[in-house]
Amino acid sequence: RVTRSLVYLQQKLVINGKNVVLRGGFADCQQVAPDAILTRIDGTGGATGSVVEFKGFTDEVGLSNLEITGGDASRGGGVHVHEGPHTRVLLSNLFVHHNSASYGGGVYVAQQGPVQLEAVRLENNTASLYGGGLGCEVGNVQFFGSSSVRNNTALGGGGIGIRGFGTTCAVDFTSDAAFALYNNSAGSGGGIFAEQGQVRVYTSNPSAPVSILGNLATVAGGAISVSFSARVATYNTVIAANSAPIGGAVHADSRGFVGPTVVVFVASSRPPVDLPDAVAGCDEVFDCNRISGNVAANGAIPGAGAAFYLRRRAEVYLEGTRVTQNEGNSLILEQEEAGEFIRFKADGALIDRNSVSLLAPAGGAHQPAGGLGGQPGLS
């Protein structure tokens, strides 16, 4: 137990090869059951390092009912899970905020095995490189419950960042939170950035699709940026009101990688990837599976690929998806290079009410260009 009867400052906890679960939510040692008030563990003012670090070989480790803040590390400012394998890691009912790192400002995972995040809020964390909220290199990370990733910043993947050649990380994200992946910012991939590995976003509640909402990229991929051989699958997910100079919603570029192509699935039925049995269909297909209100622009100048910017060996599959009210100088832009190909397939998709404009004139007003591509794109 970690009680609130003490103040925990300058904390750098290292749990090495021990089966330890730290549980907060207790006012004192006499309290039998935890309450709704989190126990705060603060790394502010201490030595450089994660607030909580799990390493070595363990059967079960975890954190619950805790507020974790003030960490500053190279990896995992708030929580760092590595080495191992750890047979089971459960992070439950945590508020991880205002931590910083080079990789994984809030949480960083680099271990062979599952790491579960239940009702975990990752907010206002910063990574100077990748993964403002969560950074992952190796492992299987599972978000569920009311988990949310909000207001985090990074160079790549303001919310979630998977980086590096040889990455074997898979991230599953499902959440009942109203604003699940919200208002994160990065150079590329405001919400999600993946160089390799796999990200799957899906709902387990038929009336509550997961939302990737209001994220910002200053270079490419307001909601999602994928490259090399990464795969991203969203199933009954709303991707809305994100923005970037190119790829307002999604940016996909194999970057000349020789091997499997980068693939994005946006589907209202099970995409051709394995998904857990808990995955649920949505009550209203086009309202639940939607790419809407995203903007590709650099200041007042419309940018390429309001919905999708695809380059080199990229593949995108839409199934039962509505693409609506997005703005840019093209809706879907494909940019192939010699010896490479792009594949874009839409099945049962509804594409309507998008605004495509040419470059803004001196007065700043956008002139409608019509079609799907004001610049070279899909026709």
N, C-alpha and C positions, 0 to 999 in steps of 0.2 A: 504493500500500500504506500501511496505517496499522498500524505495529508496536507491540508491547507494550514495546519498549525505552525508550519515553518515557511520561510521565504527562501526560494531556491534561485540564487543569482550566480552568474559566472559559471554556469554548469557546462561540463564537457564529460558526459557519461559514456564510458567504453565498456560494453558487455562482450567479453571475449570467451566463447566456448561454454557459456553457462545458459541453462534453461531458465530464463527470467522473463516474467511478464510484469511490467510496471503499471499499476492501476491507480488512477487518481479519482477525484470525485468524493473524497472523504474529508470532512471537517477536522476530524481527529481520529485517533486509533480506536476509540470506543464505538464509533459509528459502524453499524452492521452492514448496511447496504449503501452503495454510492448514490449521490444525489445528482442534480443537473448542473452543478457548478464545477467547472473544470479546474484542475490543479495546474498552476502555472510553473513551467520549468524554463528559465531564462538564461541564455548564454551571454547576454550583453556584458561587456567589460572583461570577459575572461580571455584565455588563450585562444588562438585560432584553432577551430575544429568544429565538428558537428555537435549539436546539443546532445543527441543520442546516437551512438554508433554500435551496430551489431556486427560482430566478426567471429571467425572461428567456425567450429562445427557444432550445431545444436539440433535438438528435436523440436523445440517450440520456444519462440520468443515473441514478445509483443508489447504494445502500448495501448492503453485505453483511458478515456476520460481525462485527457491532458491538453493543455495549451503549451505549444512549443514555439519559442521565439528567440530572436537575438543571436542565432548561430551564424558563423562565418567560417567557411571551409573551402577546400579545393573541390570537394564532392559532397553533396548532401549537407547543406547548411543546417537544416533542421534535423533530418534523420538520414543516416547512411547505412544501408544494408549491403554487406559485401562478404567476400571470401565464402565460407560455408562449404557444402550446402547447408542451409537451414531447412529442416524438413517442413516447418510451418512458421510463417510470419504473419501475424494479424495486427494491423493498426486499426483501432476502432474508436470512433467518437473523439477525433482529434481536431484541434484548430491549430494549424501550422502556418505561421505568418511572420512576415518581416525577417526572414532569414536570407542569407546570400551565399553564393558559391560560384565557382567556375562552371560546374556541371550540377544540375539538380538543386536549384536554390532552396526548394522546400524539402524534397525527398529525392534521394538517388539510390538506384538499385543496380547492383552488379553481382548477382549470385545465381547459381543454378537452382531453381526451385520457385514455388509460388510465394508471392507477397500480396496479401489481401488488404484492401483499404475499404473499410465499412464506415459510412457516415464521417468521412474525413474531408475537412475543408482546407484547401491549399490556397492561401490568399496573400497578395502583396509580397511575394518572394521574388528574388532576382538572381539570374544566372548570367554571368558575363559572357558565357559561350552558349550552352544548350540546356533547355529544360528549366524554364523559370519555376514552374510549379513542381513538375516531376521530370527527372532525367533517368533514362534507363539504358544500360549497355548489355546486360545479360540477365535473363530471368523471365518470369511470367507474372505480370502485374495485373491485378483484378480490382477495379473500382466497382462498388455497388452500394445499395442503400441510398442515402441522401448526399452522397459525396459530390463535391463541386471543386472546380479549379477556376479561380477568378482573380483578375487584376495582377497577374504575374508578368514579369518581363524577362526577355533573354535575347541573345543574338539569333538563335534558332529555336523555335518552339516556345513561345511565351508561356503556354499552358503545359504542354507535354512535348518532350524532345527525346528522340531515339537517334543515337549517333554512332558513326564509326563503321569501318569495314569489319566484316566478321561478326557483326552484332547478331545476337540470337535472342533479342528481346521481343516479347509479345505483350501488348497492352490491351486489355479488355476494359471498355468504359461503358457502364450503364448506371443510370442515376435517376432518382425520383425528384431531384432538385429542379426548381423552376428555371434557374439559370445555371446550367451545369458547367459548360465550358464558355466562360463569359468574360469579355473585356480584357483579354490578355493581349500583349503586344510583343512583337519581335521584328528582327530584320526579315526573316523568312519563316512562314508558318506561324501566324499570330496565335492560333489555337493549338495546332499540332504540327510538328516537324518530324519527319522520319527519313533517315538516310538508308537504312536497311531495317530488317525486322518486319513486324506486322502490328497494325492497330485496328481494332474492331470496336465500333461504336454501335450500340443497339439498345432497345428498350425492352423491359420485362413487364411494362404496364401498358395495356392496349389503348388507354386514354391519355397517356403522357409520353410523347416522343422525347428523346434526348435532344437538347438544343446546343448548337455551336453558334454562339450569338455575340455580335458586337466586338469581334477580335480585329486587330490591326497589324498589318505587316508593312514595313517601310520599303521593302524590296519586292517580295512576291508571296502570294498565297495568304490572303487575309485570314481564312479559316484553316486551311490545310496546305502544307507544302511537302511533297514526297519526291525522293530522288533515288538514284542508283537502282536497287532491286526491291525497294520497300513496297509493301502492300497495305492499303487502307480500305476497309469495308465499313460503310455506314448502312444501317438497317433501320428503317423508320426513324430517321433523324432529320431535324430541321436545321439547315445551314443558312443563317440569315443575318443580314446587316453587318457583314464583315467587309473589310476594305483593304486594298493594296494597289500599288501602281500597276502591277500586272497580276492577273489571276485573283480577282476580287474575292472569289470563294475558294477555288482550288488551283494550285500550281503543281504540275507534274513534269519532271525532266529526268531522264535516265543519266544525263550528264556523261554520255559516252561510255557508260559502264558496259563491259562485255559479259553478258550473262542474262538471267531472267529480266524481263522488262519491268518497269515500275507500273503498278496496276492500282486503279481506284474503282471500287464498286459503290454505287449508290442505289439501293434496292428496297422495295417494299415487300418482297418475299425473300426467302433465304438465298443470299448470294452464294456463288460456288466456293465458299470457304466453310470450314467447320465452325459451327456456332453452338453455344451451350443450349441445353434443353429449355432453359428459362426464357429464351427469346420469345417475345410475343408479337403477334401482328397488331396493326393499329386499326382503330374503328373507322377512320376516314383516311383512305390511302393518300390522296394528294395533299391533305392538310398535315399528315404525319411525315411524309417523305418529300421534303421540299427544299429547293435552293432558291432563296428569294431575297430581294432587297440588298444584294451585295454590289459593291461599287469598285470598278477598276479606274483609278484616277491618280494622277500626280499633281496635286493641287487642283487648279481649275481645268487641267488638261485631261481629257478622257484617256484611259489606258486600255491595253489589250486584254481580252478574255475576262469579261465581267463575271462569268460563271466558271469557265475553265480556260487555263493557259497551258497548252500541251506542247512539249518540245522533245525532239528526238524519240527514243523508243518508249513512248508512253501509251498506256491503254486505259480507256475509261469505258465503263459499262453502266448505263442507266436503265433501271427497270421500275416502272410504276412511279416515276418521279415527276414532280412539277417544277419547272424552271421558269420563274416569273419575277417581273419587276426588278431585274438586275440592270445595271447601267455601266456603259463603257464605250470604247470605240469599236468593239466587237464583243459578241456574246461568248463564242467559243473559238479560240484561235489555235490553229495547229501549225507548228513550225518544224518541218522535217529537215534532216540533213542527209547528205549523200550516203547511200547504203543503209539508211535507217528508216523506220516506218512508225506511223502513229495509227492506232486503232480506236475509233470512237463508235460505240454501238448504243442506240436508244431503242428500248422495247416498251411500248405502252407509256411513253413519256408525253407530258403536256408542256409545250413551250409557248408561253404567252406573255404579253404585256411588258416585254423587255424594251429598254430604251438604248438604241445604238446611235452614237454621235461621232462626227468627225472632230478634228482638232478644234478647240474653241477659237473663234475669231477674236480680234482685238477687244471687242466689247465684252467678251467672256461668256456669251450665250452659246450653248451647244446646239448645233444644227442636226436634225435627224437625218440619218443616212439610210435607214431601212435595212431589211434583211438581218442576217445573223452576224455579218462581219463588215464593219466600216473599213477596217484594214484587212489584209489577206487573212482568211479564216475559213470556217466551215460554211459551205454554201449548199 
